[in-house]
Amino acid sequence: MDHPRLAEADRLHLSGRHAEAIGGYEEVLAADPDCFEAWNGLGHAAASRQEYGQAIPALRRALKLRGEEATLRVNLGKALFALGHVTEAVREYARAWREGDEATRAAALRNLAVIAPGDPVLGNAAIREIRRYWAEAEAAAVTPLAPARRPGAKLRLAYYGAFFHEKNWMKMYMGVLNAHDRDRFELHLIADGAPPSVEAGYRDHPEDRIWEVGGLPNAELAGHIAEAGIDVLVDLNGYSHQARLPLLLHRAAPVQIAWNGMYGTTGFPGLDALIGDGWSIPPEEEQFCSEPVRRVAHTYLPFDFFYSTPPVTPPPCLEAGHVTFGSLNSAYKLTDPTIEAWSAVLRAVPSARLLMRNRALDHASNRADLLARFAIHGVPAERIALEGSGTHDEFLATYGRIDLALDSFPYNGGTTTAEALWQGVPVLTINGDRWAGRTSRSILMAAGLGRYVAPDIASFVETAVALTQDPQGLAERRAGQRAALAASPACDPASLCRELETIYLELATR
């Protein structure tokens, strides 16, 4: 059957007029519900608008019509992951990896390596193997440089990252970079995005070297690093900027280390250290890391609020008459076990409400998808408030309307955990079964807030219920939490810097 409207919808889609394209595809489907091209186009156009809740059923229908189209599984996997359907996303990527052509297999494996730690079904061994497979695939086209350490009074230390200009991310590591002893270390900051700035917390040092390398191929950048005589190269991105992670395969520096951006193994061979702590990575799990693990005394994620933030407010339950639980974690962390546990908390406290905020909630189909998942567990939509994107200050101010923050698992908050605590809001988490499920624990233990770390889901629910029964206690702890936090190891990047410097010097002179 010929569909003149289909060609028009395709043109609209290609020109970026996605909403109009969606209307065109829906017209075609009203006339021909089995039109593969229209379902495929609808799924892609909806995903382009970040309407993943609309894209998912469309792409599923397209796959029913043509199950052999492995590239569709990659696109479906992306949409599923964006809304926290991580196990299903892994399943689609894995099948595309098995069945697709070379380009599809590469894309599927690349995405699997990113999302594997967030799948509650995968264990630590499977996560390591997936990332090792991707590392091996990337290494096939790389010839390592392996330069020797140059003699010199100062150790040449280079950090590379893509977020040096983002103050909300930089609070997790700019304090360490600022604290380095410039008499002993020559500091190089290799930026894939905008360079470090005062607004992002950087304290300018005339002797520091700032590199702007956006778009530079890894092989070319590796050559520049080797030529500059960098002694220690530190990756700050991890899988958050996956395209740059393979730089480590080039062995552009004698010592290479992964820190801060990691919440599990890189899967890469030849790294000299992966920085963690005793709360995030216990000794028995080192077997699941491709790298030697070096633990620091407190959290490997100390933070420094070098910018102004909203004042801490009293818990809203004092005036509202009911408790508001909340989460500002990204939608891709909202896995089925997370939804199930949060629903159990809400059922146990019938008067409570839940406030959630993230960018995905800008879109109606995404909100509908999330509310339907809570409905399955007996939580009606009227108990849940959903809010979308905003400025960083607006996000921080949201904590003034939250009494208790609920963590996600198996992939915890990190930056959101630090922000909630700084705004006086307790963060309830569990001692997870993997590094990604212990990042909040690492911060909370360093902050002296171990009472908010439950051993399991049942205790997580019990703790949430118990805290709601003492609103005055919540108010007292909230009022003093920021000052206590600021005085704790959780907000002491200078001490971590001294530990890291010791590790760098030891490895460089080994």
GIQUIKA-V146400 format. One record per residue. N is the residue number from 1. RES is the residue in one small letter. SS is DSSP state (H for helix, E for strand, - for the rest). D_CENTER is the distance of its C-alpha to the mean C-alpha in whole Angstrom. Layout:
n=N res=RES ss=SS d_center=D_CENTER
n=N res=RES ss=SS d_center=D_CENTER
//
This chain:
n=1 res=m ss=- d_center=45
n=2 res=d ss=- d_center=45
n=3 res=h ss=- d_center=42
n=4 res=p ss=H d_center=43
n=5 res=r ss=H d_center=40
n=6 res=l ss=H d_center=38
n=7 res=a ss=H d_center=38
n=8 res=e ss=H d_center=38
n=9 res=a ss=H d_center=35
n=10 res=d ss=H d_center=33
n=11 res=r ss=H d_center=35
n=12 res=l ss=H d_center=33
n=13 res=h ss=H d_center=30
n=14 res=l ss=H d_center=30
n=15 res=s ss=- d_center=31
n=16 res=g ss=- d_center=28
n=17 res=r ss=- d_center=30
n=18 res=h ss=H d_center=28
n=19 res=a ss=H d_center=29
n=20 res=e ss=H d_center=32
n=21 res=a ss=H d_center=32
n=22 res=i ss=H d_center=30
n=23 res=g ss=H d_center=34
n=24 res=g ss=H d_center=35
n=25 res=y ss=H d_center=34
n=26 res=e ss=H d_center=34
n=27 res=e ss=H d_center=38
n=28 res=v ss=H d_center=38
n=29 res=l ss=H d_center=37
n=30 res=a ss=H d_center=39
n=31 res=a ss=H d_center=42
n=32 res=d ss=- d_center=41
n=33 res=p ss=- d_center=38
n=34 res=d ss=- d_center=38
n=35 res=c ss=- d_center=37
n=36 res=f ss=H d_center=34
n=37 res=e ss=H d_center=34
n=38 res=a ss=H d_center=33
n=39 res=w ss=H d_center=31
n=40 res=n ss=H d_center=29
n=41 res=g ss=H d_center=29
n=42 res=l ss=H d_center=28
n=43 res=g ss=H d_center=25
n=44 res=h ss=H d_center=24
n=45 res=a ss=H d_center=25
n=46 res=a ss=H d_center=23
n=47 res=a ss=H d_center=20
n=48 res=s ss=H d_center=21
n=49 res=r ss=- d_center=21
n=50 res=q ss=- d_center=18
n=51 res=e ss=- d_center=20
n=52 res=y ss=H d_center=18
n=53 res=g ss=H d_center=21
n=54 res=q ss=H d_center=24
n=55 res=a ss=H d_center=22
n=56 res=i ss=H d_center=22
n=57 res=p ss=H d_center=25
n=58 res=a ss=H d_center=27
n=59 res=l ss=H d_center=25
n=60 res=r ss=H d_center=26
n=61 res=r ss=H d_center=30
n=62 res=a ss=H d_center=30
n=63 res=l ss=H d_center=29
n=64 res=k ss=H d_center=32
n=65 res=l ss=H d_center=34
n=66 res=r ss=- d_center=33
n=67 res=g ss=- d_center=31
n=68 res=e ss=- d_center=32
n=69 res=e ss=- d_center=29
n=70 res=a ss=H d_center=27
n=71 res=t ss=H d_center=25
n=72 res=l ss=H d_center=25
n=73 res=r ss=H d_center=22
n=74 res=v ss=H d_center=20
n=75 res=n ss=H d_center=20
n=76 res=l ss=H d_center=20
n=77 res=g ss=H d_center=17
n=78 res=k ss=H d_center=15
n=79 res=a ss=H d_center=16
n=80 res=l ss=H d_center=16
n=81 res=f ss=H d_center=12
n=82 res=a ss=H d_center=12
n=83 res=l ss=- d_center=13
n=84 res=g ss=- d_center=12
n=85 res=h ss=- d_center=15
n=86 res=v ss=H d_center=13
n=87 res=t ss=H d_center=16
n=88 res=e ss=H d_center=18
n=89 res=a ss=H d_center=16
n=90 res=v ss=H d_center=16
n=91 res=r ss=H d_center=20
n=92 res=e ss=H d_center=21
n=93 res=y ss=H d_center=19
n=94 res=a ss=H d_center=21
n=95 res=r ss=H d_center=24
n=96 res=a ss=H d_center=24
n=97 res=w ss=H d_center=23
n=98 res=r ss=H d_center=26
n=99 res=e ss=H d_center=28
n=100 res=g ss=- d_center=27
n=101 res=d ss=- d_center=29
n=102 res=e ss=H d_center=28
n=103 res=a ss=H d_center=25
n=104 res=t ss=H d_center=24
n=105 res=r ss=H d_center=24
n=106 res=a ss=H d_center=22
n=107 res=a ss=H d_center=19
n=108 res=a ss=H d_center=19
n=109 res=l ss=H d_center=18
n=110 res=r ss=H d_center=16
n=111 res=n ss=H d_center=14
n=112 res=l ss=H d_center=14
n=113 res=a ss=H d_center=13
n=114 res=v ss=H d_center=10
n=115 res=i ss=H d_center=9
n=116 res=a ss=H d_center=12
n=117 res=p ss=H d_center=10
n=118 res=g ss=H d_center=9
n=119 res=d ss=- d_center=13
n=120 res=p ss=- d_center=15
n=121 res=v ss=- d_center=18
n=122 res=l ss=- d_center=17
n=123 res=g ss=- d_center=18
n=124 res=n ss=H d_center=18
n=125 res=a ss=H d_center=20
n=126 res=a ss=H d_center=19
n=127 res=i ss=H d_center=16
n=128 res=r ss=H d_center=18
n=129 res=e ss=H d_center=20
n=130 res=i ss=H d_center=18
n=131 res=r ss=H d_center=16
n=132 res=r ss=H d_center=20
n=133 res=y ss=H d_center=21
n=134 res=w ss=H d_center=19
n=135 res=a ss=H d_center=20
n=136 res=e ss=H d_center=23
n=137 res=a ss=H d_center=23
n=138 res=e ss=H d_center=22
n=139 res=a ss=H d_center=24
n=140 res=a ss=- d_center=27
n=141 res=a ss=- d_center=28
n=142 res=v ss=- d_center=27
n=143 res=t ss=- d_center=30
n=144 res=p ss=- d_center=29
n=145 res=l ss=- d_center=31
n=146 res=a ss=- d_center=31
n=147 res=p ss=- d_center=32
n=148 res=a ss=- d_center=34
n=149 res=r ss=- d_center=34
n=150 res=r ss=- d_center=36
n=151 res=p ss=- d_center=38
n=152 res=g ss=- d_center=38
n=153 res=a ss=- d_center=38
n=154 res=k ss=- d_center=34
n=155 res=l ss=E d_center=31
n=156 res=r ss=E d_center=29
n=157 res=l ss=E d_center=26
n=158 res=a ss=E d_center=23
n=159 res=y ss=E d_center=19
n=160 res=y ss=E d_center=18
n=161 res=g ss=E d_center=15
n=162 res=a ss=- d_center=14
n=163 res=f ss=- d_center=13
n=164 res=f ss=- d_center=16
n=165 res=h ss=- d_center=17
n=166 res=e ss=- d_center=15
n=167 res=k ss=H d_center=16
n=168 res=n ss=H d_center=13
n=169 res=w ss=H d_center=11
n=170 res=m ss=H d_center=14
n=171 res=k ss=- d_center=15
n=172 res=m ss=- d_center=13
n=173 res=y ss=- d_center=15
n=174 res=m ss=H d_center=18
n=175 res=g ss=H d_center=20
n=176 res=v ss=H d_center=20
n=177 res=l ss=H d_center=21
n=178 res=n ss=H d_center=24
n=179 res=a ss=H d_center=25
n=180 res=h ss=- d_center=26
n=181 res=d ss=- d_center=30
n=182 res=r ss=- d_center=31
n=183 res=d ss=- d_center=35
n=184 res=r ss=- d_center=33
n=185 res=f ss=E d_center=30
n=186 res=e ss=E d_center=30
n=187 res=l ss=E d_center=27
n=188 res=h ss=E d_center=25
n=189 res=l ss=E d_center=22
n=190 res=i ss=E d_center=21
n=191 res=a ss=E d_center=19
n=192 res=d ss=- d_center=18
n=193 res=g ss=- d_center=18
n=194 res=a ss=- d_center=20
n=195 res=p ss=- d_center=22
n=196 res=p ss=- d_center=21
n=197 res=s ss=- d_center=23
n=198 res=v ss=- d_center=25
n=199 res=e ss=- d_center=23
n=200 res=a ss=- d_center=19
n=201 res=g ss=- d_center=21
n=202 res=y ss=- d_center=23
n=203 res=r ss=- d_center=26
n=204 res=d ss=- d_center=28
n=205 res=h ss=- d_center=30
n=206 res=p ss=- d_center=33
n=207 res=e ss=- d_center=33
n=208 res=d ss=- d_center=29
n=209 res=r ss=E d_center=28
n=210 res=i ss=E d_center=26
n=211 res=w ss=E d_center=25
n=212 res=e ss=E d_center=24
n=213 res=v ss=- d_center=23
n=214 res=g ss=- d_center=21
n=215 res=g ss=- d_center=22
n=216 res=l ss=- d_center=24
n=217 res=p ss=- d_center=24
n=218 res=n ss=H d_center=23
n=219 res=a ss=H d_center=26
n=220 res=e ss=H d_center=28
n=221 res=l ss=H d_center=25
n=222 res=a ss=H d_center=26
n=223 res=g ss=H d_center=30
n=224 res=h ss=H d_center=29
n=225 res=i ss=H d_center=27
n=226 res=a ss=H d_center=30
n=227 res=e ss=H d_center=33
n=228 res=a ss=- d_center=32
n=229 res=g ss=- d_center=32
n=230 res=i ss=- d_center=28
n=231 res=d ss=- d_center=29
n=232 res=v ss=E d_center=25
n=233 res=l ss=E d_center=22
n=234 res=v ss=E d_center=19
n=235 res=d ss=E d_center=15
n=236 res=l ss=- d_center=13
n=237 res=n ss=- d_center=10
n=238 res=g ss=H d_center=10
n=239 res=y ss=H d_center=8
n=240 res=s ss=H d_center=7
n=241 res=h ss=H d_center=10
n=242 res=q ss=H d_center=12
n=243 res=a ss=H d_center=15
n=244 res=r ss=H d_center=16
n=245 res=l ss=H d_center=15
n=246 res=p ss=H d_center=19
n=247 res=l ss=H d_center=20
n=248 res=l ss=H d_center=20
n=249 res=l ss=H d_center=23
n=250 res=h ss=H d_center=25
n=251 res=r ss=- d_center=26
n=252 res=a ss=- d_center=27
n=253 res=a ss=- d_center=27
n=254 res=p ss=- d_center=29
n=255 res=v ss=E d_center=26
n=256 res=q ss=E d_center=22
n=257 res=i ss=E d_center=19
n=258 res=a ss=E d_center=16
n=259 res=w ss=- d_center=14
n=260 res=n ss=- d_center=11
n=261 res=g ss=- d_center=9
n=262 res=m ss=- d_center=9
n=263 res=y ss=- d_center=9
n=264 res=g ss=- d_center=12
n=265 res=t ss=- d_center=14
n=266 res=t ss=- d_center=14
n=267 res=g ss=- d_center=17
n=268 res=f ss=- d_center=19
n=269 res=p ss=- d_center=23
n=270 res=g ss=- d_center=24
n=271 res=l ss=- d_center=22
n=272 res=d ss=- d_center=24
n=273 res=a ss=E d_center=21
n=274 res=l ss=E d_center=18
n=275 res=i ss=E d_center=17
n=276 res=g ss=E d_center=16
n=277 res=d ss=E d_center=19
n=278 res=g ss=- d_center=21
n=279 res=w ss=- d_center=19
n=280 res=s ss=- d_center=15
n=281 res=i ss=- d_center=17
n=282 res=p ss=- d_center=21
n=283 res=p ss=H d_center=24
n=284 res=e ss=H d_center=24
n=285 res=e ss=H d_center=21
n=286 res=e ss=H d_center=22
n=287 res=q ss=H d_center=23
n=288 res=f ss=H d_center=20
n=289 res=c ss=- d_center=19
n=290 res=s ss=- d_center=20
n=291 res=e ss=- d_center=21
n=292 res=p ss=- d_center=23
n=293 res=v ss=E d_center=21
n=294 res=r ss=E d_center=22
n=295 res=r ss=E d_center=21
n=296 res=v ss=E d_center=22
n=297 res=a ss=- d_center=24
n=298 res=h ss=- d_center=21
n=299 res=t ss=- d_center=17
n=300 res=y ss=- d_center=16
n=301 res=l ss=- d_center=14
n=302 res=p ss=- d_center=16
n=303 res=f ss=- d_center=16
n=304 res=d ss=- d_center=19
n=305 res=f ss=- d_center=19
n=306 res=f ss=- d_center=22
n=307 res=y ss=- d_center=22
n=308 res=s ss=- d_center=24
n=309 res=t ss=- d_center=22
n=310 res=p ss=- d_center=24
n=311 res=p ss=- d_center=26
n=312 res=v ss=- d_center=26
n=313 res=t ss=- d_center=28
n=314 res=p ss=- d_center=29
n=315 res=p ss=- d_center=28
n=316 res=p ss=- d_center=28
n=317 res=c ss=H d_center=30
n=318 res=l ss=H d_center=33
n=319 res=e ss=H d_center=34
n=320 res=a ss=H d_center=33
n=321 res=g ss=- d_center=34
n=322 res=h ss=- d_center=31
n=323 res=v ss=- d_center=28
n=324 res=t ss=E d_center=25
n=325 res=f ss=E d_center=21
n=326 res=g ss=E d_center=18
n=327 res=s ss=E d_center=14
n=328 res=l ss=- d_center=12
n=329 res=n ss=- d_center=9
n=330 res=s ss=- d_center=8
n=331 res=a ss=H d_center=10
n=332 res=y ss=H d_center=9
n=333 res=k ss=H d_center=8
n=334 res=l ss=- d_center=12
n=335 res=t ss=- d_center=13
n=336 res=d ss=H d_center=17
n=337 res=p ss=H d_center=18
n=338 res=t ss=H d_center=16
n=339 res=i ss=H d_center=18
n=340 res=e ss=H d_center=21
n=341 res=a ss=H d_center=20
n=342 res=w ss=H d_center=20
n=343 res=s ss=H d_center=23
n=344 res=a ss=H d_center=25
n=345 res=v ss=H d_center=24
n=346 res=l ss=H d_center=26
n=347 res=r ss=H d_center=29
n=348 res=a ss=H d_center=29
n=349 res=v ss=- d_center=30
n=350 res=p ss=- d_center=31
n=351 res=s ss=- d_center=32
n=352 res=a ss=- d_center=28
n=353 res=r ss=E d_center=26
n=354 res=l ss=E d_center=22
n=355 res=l ss=E d_center=20
n=356 res=m ss=E d_center=17
n=357 res=r ss=E d_center=15
n=358 res=n ss=- d_center=13
n=359 res=r ss=H d_center=14
n=360 res=a ss=H d_center=14
n=361 res=l ss=H d_center=17
n=362 res=d ss=H d_center=19
n=363 res=h ss=- d_center=20
n=364 res=a ss=H d_center=23
n=365 res=s ss=H d_center=23
n=366 res=n ss=H d_center=19
n=367 res=r ss=H d_center=20
n=368 res=a ss=H d_center=23
n=369 res=d ss=H d_center=21
n=370 res=l ss=H d_center=19
n=371 res=l ss=H d_center=23
n=372 res=a ss=H d_center=24
n=373 res=r ss=H d_center=22
n=374 res=f ss=H d_center=23
n=375 res=a ss=H d_center=26
n=376 res=i ss=H d_center=27
n=377 res=h ss=- d_center=26
n=378 res=g ss=- d_center=29
n=379 res=v ss=- d_center=27
n=380 res=p ss=- d_center=28
n=381 res=a ss=H d_center=27
n=382 res=e ss=H d_center=29
n=383 res=r ss=H d_center=27
n=384 res=i ss=E d_center=24
n=385 res=a ss=E d_center=23
n=386 res=l ss=E d_center=20
n=387 res=e ss=E d_center=19
n=388 res=g ss=- d_center=18
n=389 res=s ss=- d_center=17
n=390 res=g ss=- d_center=18
n=391 res=t ss=- d_center=18
n=392 res=h ss=H d_center=16
n=393 res=d ss=H d_center=20
n=394 res=e ss=H d_center=20
n=395 res=f ss=H d_center=17
n=396 res=l ss=H d_center=18
n=397 res=a ss=H d_center=21
n=398 res=t ss=H d_center=20
n=399 res=y ss=H d_center=20
n=400 res=g ss=H d_center=24
n=401 res=r ss=H d_center=24
n=402 res=i ss=- d_center=22
n=403 res=d ss=- d_center=24
n=404 res=l ss=E d_center=21
n=405 res=a ss=E d_center=17
n=406 res=l ss=E d_center=16
n=407 res=d ss=- d_center=13
n=408 res=s ss=- d_center=11
n=409 res=f ss=- d_center=12
n=410 res=p ss=- d_center=12
n=411 res=y ss=- d_center=8
n=412 res=n ss=- d_center=8
n=413 res=g ss=- d_center=8
n=414 res=g ss=- d_center=8
n=415 res=t ss=H d_center=9
n=416 res=t ss=H d_center=10
n=417 res=t ss=H d_center=12
n=418 res=a ss=H d_center=14
n=419 res=e ss=H d_center=15
n=420 res=a ss=H d_center=16
n=421 res=l ss=H d_center=18
n=422 res=w ss=H d_center=19
n=423 res=q ss=- d_center=21
n=424 res=g ss=- d_center=22
n=425 res=v ss=- d_center=21
n=426 res=p ss=E d_center=20
n=427 res=v ss=E d_center=17
n=428 res=l ss=E d_center=18
n=429 res=t ss=E d_center=16
n=430 res=i ss=E d_center=18
n=431 res=n ss=- d_center=18
n=432 res=g ss=- d_center=16
n=433 res=d ss=- d_center=17
n=434 res=r ss=- d_center=15
n=435 res=w ss=H d_center=13
n=436 res=a ss=H d_center=9
n=437 res=g ss=H d_center=12
n=438 res=r ss=- d_center=13
n=439 res=t ss=H d_center=11
n=440 res=s ss=H d_center=12
n=441 res=r ss=H d_center=16
n=442 res=s ss=H d_center=16
n=443 res=i ss=H d_center=15
n=444 res=l ss=H d_center=18
n=445 res=m ss=H d_center=20
n=446 res=a ss=H d_center=21
n=447 res=a ss=- d_center=21
n=448 res=g ss=- d_center=24
n=449 res=l ss=- d_center=22
n=450 res=g ss=H d_center=23
n=451 res=r ss=H d_center=24
n=452 res=y ss=H d_center=21
n=453 res=v ss=E d_center=20
n=454 res=a ss=E d_center=22
n=455 res=p ss=- d_center=23
n=456 res=d ss=- d_center=22
n=457 res=i ss=H d_center=22
n=458 res=a ss=H d_center=25
n=459 res=s ss=H d_center=25
n=460 res=f ss=H d_center=22
n=461 res=v ss=H d_center=24
n=462 res=e ss=H d_center=27
n=463 res=t ss=H d_center=26
n=464 res=a ss=H d_center=24
n=465 res=v ss=H d_center=28
n=466 res=a ss=H d_center=30
n=467 res=l ss=H d_center=28
n=468 res=t ss=H d_center=29
n=469 res=q ss=- d_center=32
n=470 res=d ss=- d_center=33
n=471 res=p ss=H d_center=32
n=472 res=q ss=H d_center=34
n=473 res=g ss=H d_center=32
n=474 res=l ss=H d_center=29
n=475 res=a ss=H d_center=30
n=476 res=e ss=H d_center=32
n=477 res=r ss=H d_center=28
n=478 res=r ss=H d_center=26
n=479 res=a ss=H d_center=29
n=480 res=g ss=H d_center=29
n=481 res=q ss=H d_center=25
n=482 res=r ss=H d_center=24
n=483 res=a ss=H d_center=27
n=484 res=a ss=H d_center=27
n=485 res=l ss=H d_center=23
n=486 res=a ss=H d_center=24
n=487 res=a ss=- d_center=27
n=488 res=s ss=- d_center=24
n=489 res=p ss=H d_center=23
n=490 res=a ss=H d_center=19
n=491 res=c ss=H d_center=20
n=492 res=d ss=- d_center=22
n=493 res=p ss=H d_center=21
n=494 res=a ss=H d_center=24
n=495 res=s ss=H d_center=25
n=496 res=l ss=H d_center=22
n=497 res=c ss=H d_center=23
n=498 res=r ss=H d_center=26
n=499 res=e ss=H d_center=25
n=500 res=l ss=H d_center=23
n=501 res=e ss=H d_center=26
n=502 res=t ss=H d_center=28
n=503 res=i ss=H d_center=26
n=504 res=y ss=H d_center=26
n=505 res=l ss=H d_center=30
n=506 res=e ss=H d_center=30
n=507 res=l ss=H d_center=29
n=508 res=a ss=H d_center=30
n=509 res=t ss=- d_center=34
n=510 res=r ss=- d_center=33
//
